[in-house]
Amino acid sequence: MNWDTVKGNWKHTKGLIKEKWGELTDDDLTQAEGRKDQLVGRIQERYGKTREAAERELDSWMSALR
């Protein structure tokens, strides 16, 4: 799944993201609203990860969705 698909199906994708990263709030996802950099930042904040680690984890998760 590429990021354009994520943005295009944001309402559906939000549910999948909540399953993976349950500590993210609805407000976090609303603020991210399909923007990868915002979502990476929210994952980083909630889970105490480095930005690079959060981005790798998100990219890995997206690859697994294919």
KOLVEX-999416 format. One record per atom (N, C-alpha, C, O, CB): chain; residue number from 1; x, y, z; residue in three letters. Coordinates in pm, 1 decimal, padded with zeros to 6 digits. Glycine has a CB too. Example, Ala and Ser with C-alpha at 12.3 -4.5 7.8 and 13.67 -1.06 7.14 Angstrom:
+-------+-----+----------+----------+----------+------+
: kette :  nr :        x :        y :        z : rest :
+-------+-----+----------+----------+----------+------+
:     A :   1 :  01319.0 : -00569.0 :  00780.0 :  ALA :
:     A :   1 :  01230.0 : -00450.0 :  00780.0 :  ALA :
:     A :   1 :  01320.0 : -00330.0 :  00780.0 :  ALA :
:     A :   1 :  01423.6 : -00331.9 :  00846.5 :  ALA :
:     A :   1 :  01130.8 : -00447.3 :  00904.6 :  ALA :
:     A :   2 :  01285.0 : -00225.0 :  00708.0 :  SER :
:     A :   2 :  01367.0 : -00106.0 :  00714.0 :  SER :
:     A :   2 :  01290.0 :  00003.0 :  00787.0 :  SER :
:     A :   2 :  01340.9 :  00113.8 :  00803.9 :  SER :
:     A :   2 :  01408.4 : -00059.8 :  00572.5 :  SER :
+-------+-----+----------+----------+----------+------+
//
This chain:
+-------+-----+----------+----------+----------+------+
: kette :  nr :        x :        y :        z : rest :
+-------+-----+----------+----------+----------+------+
:     A :   1 :  00085.3 : -00116.8 :  00000.0 :  MET :
:     A :   1 :  00000.0 :  00000.0 :  00000.0 :  MET :
:     A :   1 :  00089.9 :  00123.1 :  00000.0 :  MET :
:     A :   1 :  00183.5 :  00132.5 :  00079.4 :  MET :
:     A :   1 : -00097.1 : -00000.2 :  00122.4 :  MET :
:     A :   2 :  00061.3 :  00216.4 : -00088.7 :  ASN :
:     A :   2 :  00141.0 :  00338.0 : -00090.0 :  ASN :
:     A :   2 :  00068.2 :  00448.3 : -00013.7 :  ASN :
:     A :   2 : -00049.0 :  00434.2 :  00021.2 :  ASN :
:     A :   2 :  00170.8 :  00382.3 : -00235.0 :  ASN :
:     A :   3 :  00137.8 :  00556.0 :  00011.1 :  TRP :
:     A :   3 :  00081.9 :  00659.6 :  00096.0 :  TRP :
:     A :   3 : -00037.6 :  00727.5 :  00031.8 :  TRP :
:     A :   3 : -00128.3 :  00769.9 :  00103.4 :  TRP :
:     A :   3 :  00187.0 :  00761.8 :  00128.9 :  TRP :
:     A :   4 : -00041.6 :  00739.8 : -00101.2 :  ASP :
:     A :   4 : -00158.3 :  00798.7 : -00168.0 :  ASP :
:     A :   4 : -00283.9 :  00717.0 : -00140.5 :  ASP :
:     A :   4 : -00392.2 :  00773.2 : -00124.4 :  ASP :
:     A :   4 : -00134.2 :  00808.6 : -00319.5 :  ASP :
:     A :   5 : -00270.2 :  00585.2 : -00135.2 :  THR :
:     A :   5 : -00382.8 :  00498.3 : -00103.3 :  THR :
:     A :   5 : -00427.4 :  00520.4 :  00040.6 :  THR :
:     A :   5 : -00547.1 :  00524.0 :  00069.4 :  THR :
:     A :   5 : -00345.8 :  00350.9 : -00125.9 :  THR :
:     A :   6 : -00331.8 :  00534.9 :  00129.9 :  VAL :
:     A :   6 : -00363.2 :  00561.1 :  00270.6 :  VAL :
:     A :   6 : -00443.2 :  00690.2 :  00281.7 :  VAL :
:     A :   6 : -00547.0 :  00694.1 :  00347.9 :  VAL :
:     A :   6 : -00233.5 :  00569.6 :  00355.8 :  VAL :
:     A :   7 : -00394.9 :  00795.5 :  00217.1 :  LYS :
:     A :   7 : -00464.1 :  00924.6 :  00222.3 :  LYS :
:     A :   7 : -00603.4 :  00914.9 :  00162.3 :  LYS :
:     A :   7 : -00697.8 :  00972.6 :  00216.2 :  LYS :
:     A :   7 : -00383.4 :  01031.6 :  00148.9 :  LYS :
:     A :   8 : -00617.7 :  00843.0 :  00051.9 :  GLY :
:     A :   8 : -00745.7 :  00830.5 : -00015.5 :  GLY :
:     A :   8 : -00848.8 :  00752.8 :  00063.4 :  GLY :
:     A :   8 : -00968.9 :  00775.5 :  00049.0 :  GLY :
:     A :   8 : -00726.4 :  00766.2 : -00146.9 :  GLY :
:     A :   9 : -00802.7 :  00661.6 :  00146.3 :  ASN :
:     A :   9 : -00891.2 :  00577.7 :  00227.6 :  ASN :
:     A :   9 : -00870.4 :  00605.6 :  00376.2 :  ASN :
:     A :   9 : -00871.2 :  00512.9 :  00457.2 :  ASN :
:     A :   9 : -00866.8 :  00428.5 :  00197.7 :  ASN :
:     A :  10 : -00852.2 :  00730.9 :  00412.2 :  TRP :
:     A :  10 : -00812.4 :  00765.3 :  00547.9 :  TRP :
:     A :  10 : -00909.1 :  00713.4 :  00652.5 :  TRP :
:     A :  10 : -00865.4 :  00665.4 :  00757.1 :  TRP :
:     A :  10 : -00799.7 :  00913.7 :  00561.1 :  TRP :
:     A :  11 : -01039.0 :  00721.2 :  00627.9 :  LYS :
:     A :  11 : -01134.9 :  00675.8 :  00729.1 :  LYS :
:     A :  11 : -01116.0 :  00527.2 :  00759.8 :  LYS :
:     A :  11 : -01118.9 :  00487.0 :  00876.1 :  LYS :
:     A :  11 : -01279.2 :  00702.0 :  00681.9 :  LYS :
:     A :  12 : -01096.7 :  00446.6 :  00656.9 :  HIS :
:     A :  12 : -01072.7 :  00303.3 :  00676.3 :  HIS :
:     A :  12 : -00935.3 :  00280.6 :  00738.6 :  HIS :
:     A :  12 : -00920.2 :  00199.7 :  00830.0 :  HIS :
:     A :  12 : -01084.0 :  00227.4 :  00542.1 :  HIS :
:     A :  13 : -00837.3 :  00351.6 :  00689.0 :  THR :
:     A :  13 : -00700.5 :  00332.9 :  00734.9 :  THR :
:     A :  13 : -00685.2 :  00370.7 :  00881.7 :  THR :
:     A :  13 : -00605.2 :  00310.1 :  00952.9 :  THR :
:     A :  13 : -00604.9 :  00414.9 :  00649.9 :  THR :
:     A :  14 : -00761.1 :  00470.4 :  00928.1 :  LYS :
:     A :  14 : -00753.9 :  00509.5 :  01069.2 :  LYS :
:     A :  14 : -00783.7 :  00390.9 :  01160.4 :  LYS :
:     A :  14 : -00719.9 :  00374.7 :  01264.4 :  LYS :
:     A :  14 : -00852.1 :  00624.1 :  01098.2 :  LYS :
:     A :  15 : -00879.4 :  00309.0 :  01121.9 :  GLY :
:     A :  15 : -00911.3 :  00191.5 :  01202.1 :  GLY :
:     A :  15 : -00796.5 :  00093.2 :  01208.0 :  GLY :
:     A :  15 : -00767.5 :  00036.4 :  01313.3 :  GLY :
:     A :  15 : -01033.5 :  00123.1 :  01147.6 :  GLY :
:     A :  16 : -00731.4 :  00073.2 :  01095.0 :  LEU :
:     A :  16 : -00616.1 : -00017.1 :  01090.9 :  LEU :
:     A :  16 : -00500.4 :  00037.6 :  01173.5 :  LEU :
:     A :  16 : -00429.9 : -00037.2 :  01241.2 :  LEU :
:     A :  16 : -00571.0 : -00039.6 :  00946.3 :  LEU :
:     A :  17 : -00482.2 :  00169.0 :  01166.9 :  ILE :
:     A :  17 : -00375.1 :  00232.8 :  01243.9 :  ILE :
:     A :  17 : -00403.2 :  00218.5 :  01393.6 :  ILE :
:     A :  17 : -00311.9 :  00191.8 :  01471.7 :  ILE :
:     A :  17 : -00361.1 :  00382.7 :  01205.2 :  ILE :
:     A :  18 : -00529.2 :  00236.3 :  01433.6 :  LYS :
:     A :  18 : -00564.8 :  00221.9 :  01575.0 :  LYS :
:     A :  18 : -00542.1 :  00079.2 :  01624.8 :  LYS :
:     A :  18 : -00506.6 :  00058.6 :  01740.8 :  LYS :
:     A :  18 : -00710.7 :  00261.9 :  01596.9 :  LYS :
:     A :  19 : -00562.8 : -00019.7 :  01536.6 :  GLU :
:     A :  19 : -00536.1 : -00158.4 :  01574.7 :  GLU :
:     A :  19 : -00387.3 : -00178.9 :  01601.4 :  GLU :
:     A :  19 : -00349.7 : -00248.3 :  01695.9 :  GLU :
:     A :  19 : -00584.3 : -00255.0 :  01464.8 :  GLU :
:     A :  20 : -00303.7 : -00119.1 :  01519.1 :  LYS :
:     A :  20 : -00158.6 : -00135.7 :  01531.3 :  LYS :
:     A :  20 : -00101.6 : -00050.2 :  01644.5 :  LYS :
:     A :  20 : -00022.5 : -00098.5 :  01725.5 :  LYS :
:     A :  20 : -00089.9 : -00099.8 :  01399.3 :  LYS :
:     A :  21 : -00141.9 :  00076.4 :  01649.7 :  TRP :
:     A :  21 : -00090.1 :  00170.2 :  01748.1 :  TRP :
:     A :  21 : -00206.0 :  00219.0 :  01834.7 :  TRP :
:     A :  21 : -00256.3 :  00329.8 :  01816.1 :  TRP :
:     A :  21 : -00017.2 :  00289.7 :  01679.1 :  TRP :
:     A :  22 : -00246.7 :  00136.9 :  01927.6 :  GLY :
:     A :  22 : -00363.6 :  00164.1 :  02009.8 :  GLY :
:     A :  22 : -00351.7 :  00283.8 :  02101.5 :  GLY :
:     A :  22 : -00453.1 :  00334.4 :  02149.6 :  GLY :
:     A :  22 : -00393.7 :  00046.7 :  02090.4 :  GLY :
:     A :  23 : -00230.9 :  00330.3 :  02126.9 :  GLU :
:     A :  23 : -00213.5 :  00446.2 :  02213.6 :  GLU :
:     A :  23 : -00241.9 :  00577.5 :  02141.5 :  GLU :
:     A :  23 : -00251.2 :  00682.4 :  02205.2 :  GLU :
:     A :  23 : -00073.1 :  00448.1 :  02269.4 :  GLU :
:     A :  24 : -00255.7 :  00572.5 :  02009.2 :  LEU :
:     A :  24 : -00289.2 :  00693.8 :  01935.0 :  LEU :
:     A :  24 : -00436.0 :  00726.6 :  01959.3 :  LEU :
:     A :  24 : -00521.9 :  00638.5 :  01954.7 :  LEU :
:     A :  24 : -00260.1 :  00676.8 :  01782.5 :  LEU :
:     A :  25 : -00463.2 :  00851.2 :  01984.7 :  THR :
:     A :  25 : -00600.4 :  00893.5 :  02010.8 :  THR :
:     A :  25 : -00669.0 :  00933.3 :  01879.8 :  THR :
:     A :  25 : -00604.7 :  00950.0 :  01776.2 :  THR :
:     A :  25 : -00602.9 :  01011.3 :  02111.4 :  THR :
:     A :  26 : -00800.1 :  00947.8 :  01887.7 :  ASP :
:     A :  26 : -00873.9 :  00996.8 :  01771.1 :  ASP :
:     A :  26 : -00825.4 :  01136.3 :  01733.0 :  ASP :
:     A :  26 : -00818.3 :  01169.7 :  01614.7 :  ASP :
:     A :  26 : -01026.0 :  00998.4 :  01799.4 :  ASP :
:     A :  27 : -00792.3 :  01217.3 :  01832.4 :  ASP :
:     A :  27 : -00738.9 :  01351.2 :  01804.4 :  ASP :
:     A :  27 : -00606.4 :  01342.7 :  01730.1 :  ASP :
:     A :  27 : -00581.8 :  01421.0 :  01638.4 :  ASP :
:     A :  27 : -00720.8 :  01430.4 :  01934.8 :  ASP :
:     A :  28 : -00519.9 :  01247.5 :  01768.9 :  ASP :
:     A :  28 : -00392.6 :  01228.8 :  01698.4 :  ASP :
:     A :  28 : -00418.2 :  01200.5 :  01550.5 :  ASP :
:     A :  28 : -00354.8 :  01258.4 :  01462.4 :  ASP :
:     A :  28 : -00310.9 :  01113.2 :  01762.0 :  ASP :
:     A :  29 : -00512.4 :  01110.6 :  01526.1 :  LEU :
:     A :  29 : -00540.3 :  01070.9 :  01388.4 :  LEU :
:     A :  29 : -00610.1 :  01181.1 :  01310.5 :  LEU :
:     A :  29 : -00588.2 :  01196.4 :  01190.3 :  LEU :
:     A :  29 : -00624.9 :  00945.3 :  01386.4 :  LEU :
:     A :  30 : -00693.6 :  01257.3 :  01378.2 :  THR :
:     A :  30 : -00759.5 :  01369.9 :  01312.6 :  THR :
:     A :  30 : -00656.5 :  01475.6 :  01274.0 :  THR :
:     A :  30 : -00664.1 :  01533.3 :  01165.5 :  THR :
:     A :  30 : -00867.6 :  01431.0 :  01404.4 :  THR :
:     A :  31 : -00561.4 :  01500.6 :  01361.5 :  GLN :
:     A :  31 : -00458.1 :  01599.1 :  01331.8 :  GLN :
:     A :  31 : -00365.2 :  01551.1 :  01220.8 :  GLN :
:     A :  31 : -00319.0 :  01631.5 :  01139.8 :  GLN :
:     A :  31 : -00377.7 :  01630.3 :  01457.1 :  GLN :
:     A :  32 : -00337.6 :  01421.9 :  01216.2 :  ALA :
:     A :  32 : -00252.1 :  01367.5 :  01110.3 :  ALA :
:     A :  32 : -00323.9 :  01374.0 :  00976.1 :  ALA :
:     A :  32 : -00263.7 :  01409.3 :  00874.7 :  ALA :
:     A :  32 : -00211.3 :  01221.8 :  01142.3 :  ALA :
:     A :  33 : -00452.5 :  01340.1 :  00975.5 :  GLU :
:     A :  33 : -00540.2 :  01347.7 :  00857.2 :  GLU :
:     A :  33 : -00471.2 :  01309.2 :  00726.2 :  GLU :
:     A :  33 : -00476.1 :  01383.2 :  00627.9 :  GLU :
:     A :  33 : -00595.0 :  01487.4 :  00844.2 :  GLU :
:     A :  34 : -00407.2 :  01192.6 :  00726.7 :  GLY :
:     A :  34 : -00349.1 :  01139.9 :  00604.2 :  GLY :
:     A :  34 : -00210.3 :  01191.2 :  00572.2 :  GLY :
:     A :  34 : -00154.8 :  01157.1 :  00467.7 :  GLY :
:     A :  34 : -00437.7 :  01170.4 :  00491.9 :  GLY :
:     A :  35 : -00153.5 :  01271.7 :  00658.6 :  ARG :
:     A :  35 : -00017.8 :  01323.9 :  00635.0 :  ARG :
:     A :  35 :  00082.3 :  01235.9 :  00707.6 :  ARG :
:     A :  35 :  00081.4 :  01225.9 :  00830.3 :  ARG :
:     A :  35 : -00004.8 :  01472.3 :  00682.3 :  ARG :
:     A :  36 :  00167.5 :  01173.1 :  00630.6 :  LYS :
:     A :  36 :  00262.3 :  01076.6 :  00685.6 :  LYS :
:     A :  36 :  00352.9 :  01139.2 :  00790.8 :  LYS :
:     A :  36 :  00374.6 :  01080.2 :  00896.7 :  LYS :
:     A :  36 :  00346.5 :  01016.9 :  00574.4 :  LYS :
:     A :  37 :  00405.8 :  01257.3 :  00763.3 :  ASP :
:     A :  37 :  00497.6 :  01319.4 :  00858.1 :  ASP :
:     A :  37 :  00429.2 :  01346.8 :  00992.1 :  ASP :
:     A :  37 :  00491.6 :  01333.5 :  01097.4 :  ASP :
:     A :  37 :  00553.3 :  01449.5 :  00800.0 :  ASP :
:     A :  38 :  00302.3 :  01384.5 :  00988.8 :  GLN :
:     A :  38 :  00227.2 :  01407.8 :  01111.9 :  GLN :
:     A :  38 :  00202.9 :  01277.2 :  01187.8 :  GLN :
:     A :  38 :  00213.5 :  01272.8 :  01310.4 :  GLN :
:     A :  38 :  00093.8 :  01475.8 :  01080.4 :  GLN :
:     A :  39 :  00170.5 :  01172.0 :  01114.4 :  LEU :
:     A :  39 :  00146.9 :  01042.1 :  01177.3 :  LEU :
:     A :  39 :  00274.7 :  00988.0 :  01239.9 :  LEU :
:     A :  39 :  00272.1 :  00935.6 :  01351.3 :  LEU :
:     A :  39 :  00091.9 :  00942.0 :  01075.0 :  LEU :
:     A :  40 :  00385.3 :  01000.4 :  01169.8 :  VAL :
:     A :  40 :  00513.8 :  00956.5 :  01225.0 :  VAL :
:     A :  40 :  00542.7 :  01032.1 :  01354.0 :  VAL :
:     A :  40 :  00587.9 :  00972.8 :  01452.0 :  VAL :
:     A :  40 :  00628.6 :  00978.2 :  01122.5 :  VAL :
:     A :  41 :  00517.2 :  01162.0 :  01354.8 :  GLY :
:     A :  41 :  00539.0 :  01242.5 :  01474.9 :  GLY :
:     A :  41 :  00452.5 :  01198.1 :  01591.5 :  GLY :
:     A :  41 :  00497.9 :  01196.2 :  01705.9 :  GLY :
:     A :  41 :  00512.4 :  01387.7 :  01445.0 :  GLY :
:     A :  42 :  00328.3 :  01162.6 :  01562.9 :  ARG :
:     A :  42 :  00237.4 :  01116.3 :  01668.8 :  ARG :
:     A :  42 :  00282.7 :  00982.1 :  01724.3 :  ARG :
:     A :  42 :  00279.3 :  00960.7 :  01845.5 :  ARG :
:     A :  42 :  00093.3 :  01105.2 :  01615.7 :  ARG :
:     A :  43 :  00325.2 :  00891.5 :  01636.9 :  ILE :
:     A :  43 :  00377.2 :  00761.4 :  01682.1 :  ILE :
:     A :  43 :  00501.2 :  00783.6 :  01768.0 :  ILE :
:     A :  43 :  00517.9 :  00721.2 :  01872.7 :  ILE :
:     A :  43 :  00410.7 :  00668.8 :  01560.5 :  ILE :
:     A :  44 :  00587.1 :  00872.9 :  01722.2 :  GLN :
:     A :  44 :  00709.3 :  00904.8 :  01795.1 :  GLN :
:     A :  44 :  00677.1 :  00954.9 :  01935.5 :  GLN :
:     A :  44 :  00737.1 :  00909.5 :  02033.0 :  GLN :
:     A :  44 :  00791.4 :  01009.5 :  01718.9 :  GLN :
:     A :  45 :  00583.5 :  01047.6 :  01946.0 :  GLU :
:     A :  45 :  00547.8 :  01104.7 :  02075.7 :  GLU :
:     A :  45 :  00485.3 :  01001.5 :  02169.3 :  GLU :
:     A :  45 :  00525.1 :  00990.3 :  02285.2 :  GLU :
:     A :  45 :  00452.1 :  01220.7 :  02056.5 :  GLU :
:     A :  46 :  00387.9 :  00926.3 :  02119.1 :  ARG :
:     A :  46 :  00312.8 :  00834.2 :  02204.8 :  ARG :
:     A :  46 :  00396.3 :  00715.6 :  02251.1 :  ARG :
:     A :  46 :  00376.7 :  00664.6 :  02361.4 :  ARG :
:     A :  46 :  00190.6 :  00784.1 :  02131.8 :  ARG :
:     A :  47 :  00489.7 :  00671.5 :  02166.7 :  TYR :
:     A :  47 :  00565.0 :  00550.2 :  02197.8 :  TYR :
:     A :  47 :  00710.1 :  00575.9 :  02236.1 :  TYR :
:     A :  47 :  00784.7 :  00481.5 :  02262.2 :  TYR :
:     A :  47 :  00561.0 :  00457.9 :  02081.0 :  TYR :
:     A :  48 :  00751.1 :  00702.4 :  02239.8 :  GLY :
:     A :  48 :  00887.3 :  00735.3 :  02281.8 :  GLY :
:     A :  48 :  00994.1 :  00683.0 :  02188.8 :  GLY :
:     A :  48 :  01102.0 :  00644.0 :  02233.3 :  GLY :
:     A :  48 :  00912.0 :  00682.5 :  02418.0 :  GLY :
:     A :  49 :  00965.1 :  00681.7 :  02060.7 :  LYS :
:     A :  49 :  01059.3 :  00631.7 :  01960.6 :  LYS :
:     A :  49 :  01131.6 :  00748.5 :  01895.3 :  LYS :
:     A :  49 :  01085.5 :  00862.4 :  01901.4 :  LYS :
:     A :  49 :  00986.5 :  00546.5 :  01853.9 :  LYS :
:     A :  50 :  01244.2 :  00719.7 :  01833.5 :  THR :
:     A :  50 :  01307.2 :  00822.3 :  01751.1 :  THR :
:     A :  50 :  01223.5 :  00839.2 :  01625.6 :  THR :
:     A :  50 :  01145.7 :  00750.9 :  01589.5 :  THR :
:     A :  50 :  01455.2 :  00785.2 :  01715.9 :  THR :
:     A :  51 :  01239.3 :  00950.7 :  01560.5 :  ARG :
:     A :  51 :  01163.4 :  00975.1 :  01437.3 :  ARG :
:     A :  51 :  01195.2 :  00866.8 :  01333.6 :  ARG :
:     A :  51 :  01105.4 :  00817.8 :  01265.1 :  ARG :
:     A :  51 :  01195.7 :  01116.2 :  01380.1 :  ARG :
:     A :  52 :  01321.6 :  00830.4 :  01322.7 :  GLU :
:     A :  52 :  01363.0 :  00729.0 :  01225.2 :  GLU :
:     A :  52 :  01299.8 :  00593.9 :  01256.5 :  GLU :
:     A :  52 :  01254.7 :  00524.1 :  01165.7 :  GLU :
:     A :  52 :  01515.9 :  00716.0 :  01222.9 :  GLU :
:     A :  53 :  01296.0 :  00556.6 :  01384.3 :  ALA :
:     A :  53 :  01237.2 :  00428.1 :  01424.1 :  ALA :
:     A :  53 :  01087.1 :  00427.6 :  01395.7 :  ALA :
:     A :  53 :  01033.0 :  00327.8 :  01348.0 :  ALA :
:     A :  53 :  01263.7 :  00399.9 :  01574.3 :  ALA :
:     A :  54 :  01020.2 :  00538.9 :  01425.1 :  ALA :
:     A :  54 :  00875.7 :  00547.4 :  01400.4 :  ALA :
:     A :  54 :  00846.8 :  00538.3 :  01250.7 :  ALA :
:     A :  54 :  00751.3 :  00472.5 :  01209.6 :  ALA :
:     A :  54 :  00817.8 :  00678.9 :  01458.1 :  ALA :
:     A :  55 :  00928.6 :  00603.6 :  01170.1 :  GLU :
:     A :  55 :  00908.1 :  00599.7 :  01025.0 :  GLU :
:     A :  55 :  00934.3 :  00459.8 :  00969.0 :  GLU :
:     A :  55 :  00860.6 :  00412.7 :  00882.3 :  GLU :
:     A :  55 :  00999.4 :  00702.0 :  00955.5 :  GLU :
:     A :  56 :  01038.9 :  00393.6 :  01018.1 :  ARG :
:     A :  56 :  01066.5 :  00256.3 :  00974.7 :  ARG :
:     A :  56 :  00951.1 :  00163.8 :  01010.5 :  ARG :
:     A :  56 :  00910.0 :  00080.7 :  00929.4 :  ARG :
:     A :  56 :  01196.8 :  00204.9 :  01037.9 :  ARG :
:     A :  57 :  00899.0 :  00178.1 :  01131.6 :  GLU :
:     A :  57 :  00788.9 :  00093.6 :  01176.6 :  GLU :
:     A :  57 :  00664.5 :  00117.4 :  01090.6 :  GLU :
:     A :  57 :  00596.5 :  00022.0 :  01052.7 :  GLU :
:     A :  57 :  00757.5 :  00120.7 :  01325.3 :  GLU :
:     A :  58 :  00634.7 :  00242.6 :  01059.9 :  LEU :
:     A :  58 :  00519.5 :  00275.0 :  00976.0 :  LEU :
:     A :  58 :  00538.7 :  00219.7 :  00834.7 :  LEU :
:     A :  58 :  00446.1 :  00161.7 :  00777.8 :  LEU :
:     A :  58 :  00497.5 :  00427.6 :  00971.1 :  LEU :
:     A :  59 :  00657.0 :  00236.9 :  00778.4 :  ASP :
:     A :  59 :  00683.7 :  00185.0 :  00643.9 :  ASP :
:     A :  59 :  00674.2 :  00032.7 :  00639.2 :  ASP :
:     A :  59 :  00621.4 : -00023.9 :  00543.5 :  ASP :
:     A :  59 :  00822.1 :  00229.7 :  00596.5 :  ASP :
:     A :  60 :  00725.0 : -00032.4 :  00742.1 :  SER :
:     A :  60 :  00718.5 : -00177.6 :  00750.3 :  SER :
:     A :  60 :  00572.4 : -00224.3 :  00758.8 :  SER :
:     A :  60 :  00533.5 : -00320.1 :  00691.9 :  SER :
:     A :  60 :  00798.7 : -00228.1 :  00872.1 :  SER :
:     A :  61 :  00493.4 : -00156.9 :  00840.2 :  TRP :
:     A :  61 :  00351.6 : -00189.7 :  00855.2 :  TRP :
:     A :  61 :  00279.2 : -00172.4 :  00723.5 :  TRP :
:     A :  61 :  00198.2 : -00256.8 :  00685.5 :  TRP :
:     A :  61 :  00286.6 : -00102.5 :  00963.0 :  TRP :
:     A :  62 :  00307.7 : -00063.0 :  00653.1 :  MET :
:     A :  62 :  00242.4 : -00038.4 :  00525.2 :  MET :
:     A :  62 :  00279.2 : -00146.0 :  00422.8 :  MET :
:     A :  62 :  00194.3 : -00188.9 :  00344.7 :  MET :
:     A :  62 :  00280.1 :  00100.0 :  00472.1 :  MET :
:     A :  63 :  00403.6 : -00189.1 :  00423.0 :  SER :
:     A :  63 :  00446.9 : -00295.6 :  00330.7 :  SER :
:     A :  63 :  00373.9 : -00425.9 :  00359.8 :  SER :
:     A :  63 :  00341.6 : -00501.5 :  00268.2 :  SER :
:     A :  63 :  00599.2 : -00317.7 :  00340.7 :  SER :
:     A :  64 :  00348.3 : -00451.6 :  00485.6 :  ALA :
:     A :  64 :  00279.9 : -00575.7 :  00523.7 :  ALA :
:     A :  64 :  00132.4 : -00574.3 :  00483.0 :  ALA :
:     A :  64 :  00071.1 : -00680.3 :  00470.8 :  ALA :
:     A :  64 :  00291.7 : -00598.1 :  00674.7 :  ALA :
:     A :  65 :  00075.5 : -00457.4 :  00462.0 :  LEU :
:     A :  65 : -00064.9 : -00447.2 :  00423.0 :  LEU :
:     A :  65 : -00090.0 : -00486.9 :  00278.0 :  LEU :
:     A :  65 : -00203.7 : -00514.4 :  00239.8 :  LEU :
:     A :  65 : -00113.6 : -00307.0 :  00445.3 :  LEU :
:     A :  66 :  00012.5 : -00489.9 :  00199.7 :  ARG :
:     A :  66 : -00002.6 : -00519.7 :  00057.2 :  ARG :
:     A :  66 : -00058.0 : -00654.6 :  00032.2 :  ARG :
:     A :  66 : -00076.2 : -00693.5 : -00083.2 :  ARG :
:     A :  66 :  00126.6 : -00507.7 : -00012.5 :  ARG :
+-------+-----+----------+----------+----------+------+
//
